[in-house]
Each structure stands twice: as structure tokens, then as C-alpha cells.
Amino acid sequence: MKSLSSPLFIAFLAGLTVQFSSCSSPEKTQVDQLFTHAVLVTPDSTVTNYTVAVTDGRIVGMSRQEQTPWHSDDTLNLNGAFLYAGFIDAHAHFVGYAKGLQSVDLRGTKSWEEVVERTVAFAEANPHITYITGRGWDQNDWSIDKLMPKNTKLNVAFPNTPVVLTRIDGHAVIANQAALDLDSIGPWTTVEGGEVIRNFGYLTGVLIDNATELLQIPEASNAQLAEGLLMAQENCFAVGLTTIDDAGLSKPMIEFIDSLQRANQLKMRIYAMVSDDPRWMEHYLENGFYQTDRLNVRSFKFYGDGALGSRGACLREPYHDEPGYFGLMLSSEDHFRESAQKLAEAGFQMNTHAIGDSANHLLLEIYWDTFNAYNEGRETKKSDFRWRIEHAQVVSENDFEKFDQPYIIPSIQPTHATSDMYWAERRLGPERVKNAYAYRELLNPAGWVALGTDFPVEEIDPLNTFYAAVVRKDHAGFPEGGFQMENALSREDALRGMTIWAAISNFEEEDKGSIELGKWADFTILDTDLLSCPEDDILRARVLYTVVNGEVVYKND
């Protein structure tokens, strides 16, 4: 694996050296695409008035504008716009987002009453839908009552139509009585790794973590799913994304994505983490990695615990605002250990959701025990596991040092810090919150971090990721001075986390993540230099073009 600290400017010089030899010929070389008059922005340098040449979807040359030795019938003059390696979202839920585009959008609701009102309005606008779903409510954002809701008003509004509304983090839902009855969920129902919330013995409709799987929500048809995925792709291209890591997909869903990509309908590159399911594990461990130009399947996604906002994150000490309660793990320690051993032997990456300090502590121990057992007695050590902890949100002081390259990568989502900062201290207390959202503390031992959004938990825009990582404020500029700024990332490291480090976390650094000869021509082109602009201009930056495989897939008109 190439050195992470080597300046990418070396690639530019290599490109110049290659192309100077071509300049002796009076005829220019024909290429598929030319991107001219660009300002190339990398974490190591900014180079003005550049041309990038592309053939067969890959970068075949770079030079100063006045020395360009190529010709193309497809030339885009960028007029001094800023060209970046295509932005990668290292942790998201692309399919979940696509499905959500065809359900009730509950983000930004300020009360339970508003949640119900939006759901009623959606039902009136979509009378053909017989099972209503939605996502995005967060009781922490409600102006008055910040407790988990009860489904009484939902039952009145929808006495016969099943309704299931998912909390913004995806780790809790509220279902009306019609939905609960449909799946025979009652006050007697229990489930390992989840909770069925009751109030004085009666169901409130709230189901947490594994209990949400008791609901048999009807699947969308292939036509509906394809429509949603293409809508999601359009939205993601519009914010400059060129690769998305989808954190948890079934084998049938991966195959459906593959079919759309092969038909050239779905052009987004997908790094697919296979969901923790014995059926899918048996298939992929038997058949090995699956990779095309647009799809990469070589990892599995596990859930260690739940979310902090719904008190599902597993903590080593009780919740500060709920004494005696520690949260919960979603699977047994034996399950994680057995799975880790199988994946290590097969060479697959293990990516585990871990929010609470207890979950992080346990998974880090399991990872290291697995690495040590695998390496013992082997002449050739498998020293490049690149296993990932997804979120790494609350970490014990002594556990930071366990994030050590090249074994474990912190896969973090900076907007979680700026979304949770209003209430995180209530959950964790004033001391433990200092070790939460500690991105600089994670970067120091790890050597790199992969950055994502976790959309649709957060917005899809990677500029929000960059802003939250560097500035650590909300969009209104709160708090003054930033949230726990000792753990802010530098602008250069934030850009690395969205490009080359994200590519490394996917074993894809030979093909993407930087602007180098031979790599895919995936570019995000902005009107702003993120490395030097005033911090307020980061969120004002506009995506002018998004390019995948040399093709302009988005143009800002």
C-alpha cells in the first residue's frame, strides 16, 4: 500500500513528465474527454490553470494549460473552477434513503403533533398507499416534551391503516395499533437485543433496535425501488458524491443494484457492506469478493449496539439522565467473535456499528484478539485488515490507542457531533462527553479516518461533513468558538477523510480518492476552495459539476 503521507503533487509532476515527451510531436493525442482551465485542489497543494485528460473513464494525463498535448471532441472549460477528487461518503444508507424518498419526511419536526400532521397530509396526498412509512422524527428536537412519544394520536388518525414511523437514527420506530396488530405484537412481546416500550403495562407503540424487526413492513416493488434509487442518485450527484458506502445490504439488494449498474441506469459507485445474516455470509464466504467497476463487495456490516439518542448505545457506566440503565448490545459476544474469525480467515473486512464506550471496548478487544490469533505462527502476516469501527462515538480514555493502523479504521460522521451536541452531555455527563465525537483523538493513533454522513440519519451533503469536522458548529454558527474544538480536524485532513482515506478504507486507493494517472476520472467540481475560504463560505459553496468515469453526471444550471 502506498504511503499515505506522500504528497499528491508528486502525481502532478509525474503527469507533467509523461506529457512533456509528447510535446515534441506536432500532432495532439486524441482522448475521450478534456477538463481544461481547472484549479486542482488536493490536501497537499492547489495548482491553477490545469488540464486533465480522460480516456475509457480513467485519467491518462495532466498538464499546465499552455502545455496541453491532447485533443478531444468532448472538452469542458472549467473557467477556474476548483476540481477535487470525487467525494466519497464512507458511511451512508443509500437504499434506505431511496426508500425514504417515497415515504413521509419527518426531519425537522418540532413536536409529536407535527409528526402526526405531516403523516396525515402524506396519506391524503397518496391515497393509494395502504401501509404508511416515514422517517426522521427526533424527540430531542421537540420544543416542549422531549420524551418518547405514545401512539394514541396516531391511532385516532389512522384506525385501520398501518403506520410505522422510524426515528431519525433508524434504531427506534413508533407504530400505530393497526401495524402492531398486523404482526401480533402485544404487551407480552419480548425480543433479545431490543425493547418493546410499555407504559403502565400498555404498549406505547415504540420499538427499539431488534424489536423493530418484529414488524413485517411490505417491500416496495422492483419498479418502485428502481425509481427511488435513481431519484436518490440524482440528489447525491447534485451534492458532489461519486462513491457511497452503503452500510448494510442484503444479497438480493446487492444483486438488484448490480443489475441497474450493468444496465447503465445506476452510475453511482457503491461500496456495499453485506448485512449480518448467515445466509449472505455463507454465500459470500464461499464465493469470495465480488467487484465490478461500480460495485465492490468485500465487507460485512454488524451492529454492536443502538443509538445514543434513543438510549440504545451500550455504556460502561449508566446513562447520566437515566440512572441504572446502560443501553444494550444487539448480539452476543460469541456471535461477534465467531463472525470475526470467519471473516479473518476469508479475508473479508468487518465493519461494526459501535456507539457507546462499552460497545467500542468490546469490539476493539474482539478485533485485536482476532488479529493476534490469525497472525500467530504465520510466516506471512495479514497486516492489512483495515477493519472498521463505524461511528466510534463514545470511547473510553484507554481505548483510543487501540485504533492503530493498518488494522482498525475509525469510520466517523462529523455531523453527528453537531446534531447531538445540544443534548449529548445530558446522556453522558460532563466528564464522559469529553471522550465523545473525539475525531482528533481518534486520528492521532489511527493515522487516518474515513468520513461519512450516515444519511438519511443526517443530510446527504458532504459539505456539511467538511464543515462539521473543521468548524464544529451548526449552520446558525452555534456554539461560538465551536463544540469541543480540541477534536476538530484540519481542513486538509477533512478533505483526505472524504477522498483518499475513504478510498483506503474501501481497499480502493489504486482506483480513486486522488487525482492521479490511471485512476478513475471521478471529480467533484466546486466554485470554492475549501482549504482557504472563510469558514462561513464552506456551506455556501456550490457544486458546479459532478463527474463519474469521465462523464458529467450533474451540471449546476
N, C-alpha and C positions, 0 to 999 in steps of 0.2 A: 504494500500500500504506500502511495506516495506521501511524502512529508506534508503535514498539514500546515506547517509554518512557512513553506516555500512561497515567495511572492508570486502571484499570478501574472505579474508583469513579465516574468521570465517567458511566459507563453506568448505574450505580445512580441517580445524580442525574437523568439523563435519564428513566429509568423513573419516578421519583417525579413529575417534572414532567408527564409524559404522563398519569399516573394521577390527579393531583390534580384535573385538569379534569373527570375522570369522576365525582368525588365529589359534584359538585353535583346529580347525578341520584339520586333516591331508589332507583331500581332498579339492582341489580347486574348486571354483564355476565356472560353465560354463557360459560364456557371449558371446554375438554376436561378438563384436569387442574389441580389446585392442589396445590402443595407448601408447607405452612404451618409456622410456628414453626421456621424454619431459621436456622442461623448460616452466612452466606455467607462463604467463605474464598477470597480471591484473593491473588496475590502482593503486592498493594498495600494491602489493607485486610481487616479482618474485621468484618462487620456482623451484629448479632444481631436475632432476632425478625423474620425476613423471610418474605414470601410470594412465590413465583414462580408465574406463571400461564402455562399452555401451551395452545395450540390448533394442530391439524394438525402436531404434533411440534415446533413452534418456540415460543420464549419470546415471549409477547405482552405481558407486564407484570411489574413487580416493585414491591413497596411494603413499608413497615413493616406489621406485622401489624394494628395498630389502624386502618390506613387502607385496608384491602383492599377494592377496589370490585368484586370478582368473585364469582361463584358457580359451583360445579361439583359434579356428582354423583360425581366421582372425586377425592376430596380425601385427601391423605396428610399427617397431622400428624407432623412430624419430631421434635417434643419437644426442640428444642435441639440436634439432631444437626448435624454440620458438612457443609455442601454445597459441593462443588468442581465446577468444570468437569470433564466426563468425562475420565478419564485416557487418554492416547494412548501406545501403545508404538510408538516411531518406528523400531524395527528388530527384527523377530522373524521366525520361520518358522512361521506358523500351520498351514499344511498339513503341514509336516514334523512338528510337534508332534502334530497329529491322527493322522498315520500311526503315530507312535511310541506312541500310547496302545494300539495293537493289536500291539505287539511287546515284546521284553524290555527292561525298565527297568534299566539298568546304572549309573545315577547313584549315587554314594556307595560304590561297591565299593572295598575296601581291598587287593585283591590280584587277580592273574590267576586264581588258583584260585577266588576268589569269583565272578568273571565267568563262569567255566565252570559253576560250581554253579547260579547263577541261570538260565543258559541251559538247563541240563538240567531244572530244575524247571519252567520255562516250557514246554518241549517235552512234559513229562509231563502238564501241565495242559491243553495244547492239541494233542492227538494228530492233529487234522485238518489242522494247518498243515504243509505239505510243504516250505516254504522259510522258514527261520527268520531273522528280522532283529532287531536290537536296537541300542540307542544309550545312550551315557553313560559309558563307561569312560574313565579318565584315569590313565595310568601315573604321573603326577606325584603322585597321591594315594595311591599304594600304599605300604604301611608299610615294605617292605624293598627289593624290586627295582623301581627306577623306570625301567627300560629298556623299550623297545617289546617287546611280547610275541611269542612264537612260537606257531604254531597246532597244535603237537604234541598237547597235551591235548584240544584241540577236535576233532582228527581221530580220536582214540581214542573220545571220547564220541559223535561223530556221523560214523561212517564212510561213510554213504550219503546223509544229509540235508544239503543245502547250508545253510551258516550264514554270515551276514555281520553283523558287529558293528561299529558305527560309533563312532569316538571322539567324545567329548563336543562337540568343536568342529565336527564334520562334515567335517573335512579329512583324515581318515585312517580306514581300516577294517582289520579283520582278518577274513580269510575262511578257512574250512577248505578242505581239499583238494577236497572234493566240489564246492564252489562254484567254485574255481579251474578244475577240470577241465571243468565245465559250459560255461565261456566260453573254454576253451583258453588259459588264462594259464599260462605256464611261465617257467623261468629266463631264457629268451631274450627275453621280452617287454619292450619299452620304449615310452615314451609321452612326447610333449612336454608340459612343464609338470607332470609328475608323476613318481613313483618307485615302482618295484616292488622292495621291500626283500628282499635276499638275505643269507644267512649262509653263508659258505664255498661260494657257488655254488648253494645250495638256497633255495627260497622260504620265507620266514617266514610268509607269508600277509598281511603288512602292505602295504597300498597307500596311497599318499599323493597327495592333490589329484587332478589329472586322471586318474591311474591308477585311481581308484575308479570312473570311468565305464566301465571295461572290463567291469564286472560288469553283466549284464543281469538285474537283480532284477525278478521278476514284479510287475506293477502290481496294486493292490487293485481289486476290482470297484467299480462306482459305488455300490452299496448299502453296501459296507464303508467306502468313503471318506466317504459322507454320514453314516454312523453316527459315524465318527471325528471329523468336523468339528463335529457337533452336541455331542459329548462335550467337544471342545476349547473350543467356545463356552461351554458351561456352566461349565467351570473358569475361563475368562478373565473371565466376568461375575462370578464369585464373588470375584475379587480386584480388581474395580473397573474393568476395562478396557472402554472403549466403542469405541475405534478401534485397529486393528492394522495396521501397515505390514508386509506380507509381502515379504521381501527376496528375490525371485526365483521367478517363477511362469511356467509355460508358458501359451500361449494357450488350449489346451483346458482347463487347470485354472481359468483365469480365467473362462471361459465356464461351467464347472460351478458355480463359486461364484456367479456371476450368476444361474444358474437356481435355486439354493437360496434366494438372497435374494429373487428375484421371487416365489417360492412362499411367502415369509414364514416359511421354516424357519430360515434363517440370518439373524439380526438384527444380528450384529456388523458394524460398518462396516469396510471393508477398503481400504487404500491399497495397490494392487498394483503392485509393481515387476516389469516383464516381464524374464524371463531373457534373457541374451545369447545369442541364437540367430538366425541370418539369416532363418529362416522367419518368426519372430514380428516381427522388425524390419521386414521387408518389408511385412507386413500392417498394423502399426500406423502406420508412417510414411506409408503410402498412405492409410489411413482416418482418421488423426488420433486425438485423445484419445477415451476412452470414459468416460462418467461417469453414474452414477445417484445416488440419494440415499444409497446404501450402498456403492457401489463407485466407485473413482477410478483410472483407468489413464492415466498421463501420464509414466511414467518407466521407465527400463531399469536393470537391475542387472548390474554387471560384477564380475568377480573379478580384482583386481590380483595378489595373492599368496596364500599359505596362512596358517596359524596359527602363533603363536609357540610354543605348547605342543608341537606336533609338528615344530618347526623348519622349517616351511614358509614362515614370514614372510621376505620378502626384505630383507636388511640391507645397509647400505653398507660395514660392516666385518664380519669374520667373527663367528660366534657365540662368545661368551665360553667356553662349555662344549663347543664343537666347533671347534677352530681350523681355518681353511682352508675352512669351509663357510659360505655366505652365504644359504642358502634359495633360493627360486626364484619367478620371475614365472610366472603361469599362461597368459598370452597375450603376443603380441609387441607391441612399442611401436607398430608400424604399425597393428595391429588397434585399439588404443585410440584412436590419432589419427584414423583413418578413421571409426570409430564416433562419436567426439566431434563431428566435422564434420557428419555426417549428422543427429545429434540436435539440434545447434545450429540448423541450417537449418530443421528441422521443429518446433522449439520444445519438444522433449521434454527432460525432466530426465535427467541422467546421474548415477547413484549407484554409486560404485565402492568395493568392499571393498579397504582398504589397511591392513595391519597393520605391516609393517616400515618403517623410515625410508627405505629405497631405494624401496619401492613408493609411499610417500606423496610422496617427492620427485618421482618421475617423473610421477605422476598430477596433482600440482599444476602441474607445468610444462605438461603437455598441456592441462589445463583453461584455464590463462591464455593459452597460445598460441591456443587455440580462441576464447576470448572476444575477444582482440585482433584476430584475423583477421576475426571476424564483425562487429565494430564498425567496422572500418576503412572509411571512405568512406560510411558510412550516416548519413542525416540523423537518423533516429530510432534511437538506440542501444538494443540489447536489454540493459538494465542490470539486469535482474532474473532472471538464470538460475536461481539457487538450486540449483545443482548440489551434490551431497553427496559427502563422503568418509565412507564407512561404516567406523567404528571409529577411524581416525586414532590408532592405538595407540602407535606409536613414531615420533616426529617429530624431525627434525634441528633444532638450535637456530635456524638461519636460515630455516627453513621455516614457523615458526608465523605469521609476518607475512603469509604468502600466503593464510591463511584470512581473507578480507576480504569483509564484506557489501557489496552484496547478491549477490555471486557464489557464494561457496562456504560451505557449512554443514558444520560437524563434527557428524556423527551418531554419538554415543558411547554406550557401555553401561557405566555405573559399576560394576556387579557384576563385570565382567571384572577390574577393578583388585583387588578384594578376593578374587577367586578365584585370581588369578595372583601375588599379592604374595609368596607363600611361596617361589616359585622363579624369579620374573622376573629377579632380579639374577644368578642363575646363567647365564641365557641371554644377558643383555645386558652384564653387568659393572656395577661401582658407579657409573660416570660416565654411561653411556648410559641406565641405568634412570631417571635423574632426568628425562629427557625422554619418559618413557613414562607413559601414563594421566594426562597433564598437562591436566586438564579446565579449570582456571582459566586456564592459559596459552593454551588454545585459545579460550576465551570472550573474552578481552581483545580480540584483533583481530577476531574474527568478529562479536561483538555478540550472538550467540545460539548456543545449542547445542540439538540435538534429542536427547532421552534415550530409550533403549530398553533391552531386556533381552537380546536375541539368543536368546530361548528357542527351542528346548529346550536350547541350549547352557547357559543359566542357568535358574533357576526363573522362572515366569511372573509372579510377584508384583511389581507396580510399587512397593510399599512397600520392597522390597529395593533397588530402583533409587534411591529417595529417600534411604534410609539410607546406602548405599554412597557416593553423591555427596556427602553432607553430613558424615557421620561417618567414612567410610573405614576401617571396622573390619569384622571378620567377626562372626557372630552370637554368638560367645563373648566379644566385646569385645577381640579381638586385632587389631593391636598396641596397647598402651597409648599413648594420645596420637594414634593414627591413622596411616595409611600415607601418607607424603608429603603432609602436611596443607596445604602451601602451594598445593596444587592442588585442595583441596576447593571445592565450590560452596556458596554461601549457600543457606539454606532457600528463600528467595524465588526464586532462580534455578533451583534444582532443580524447584520447582513449575512455573515457566514452561517448563522443558525438557520436562515431562510433559504440558503443556496447550497454551498459546498458541504457544510456539516450535515445538513438534512440529507443530501445525496449520500454521504458516507454512512449515515445511519441506515440507509436502504441498500448498501453494497452497490451503489450506482455511480460512484465518483468517477469512473472511467468514461461515463457517457453523459453526465450532466453535472450541474452545480457550479460551473465556472465557464468563462468564455475562453475556450482553448481549442486548438486544432484537433479535429477528429471527433469532438463531442457533438451531441445533438444541437441543432440550431433552435434552442428554446430560449426566448428572450422576453423580458418584461421591460417595456419602454415607457418612461415617465417624463413629465415636464419638470422634474425637480431632482436635484442632487441630495439624496437623503443623508449623505455623510457630512454635508456642510451647511445645509439650510437651517434657518431658525427653527426651534422645536415646534412652534405653532404652525409652521408650514408643512410639517410632515403629514398631518391629517388633511391638508388642502391639496396635496399632490394628486395629480390626475394621471391615470393610466391612459396613454395615447394609443399604444398598440400592445397586443399580446401575440407572440409568435410561437408556434409549436411545429417542430420539424421543418422550419423554414417557411411555413405557411402563416399568413396573418389571419388569426382566428378571431381577433377582436380589433376593431378600429373605433376610436372615440370620434364620433361625428359632431 
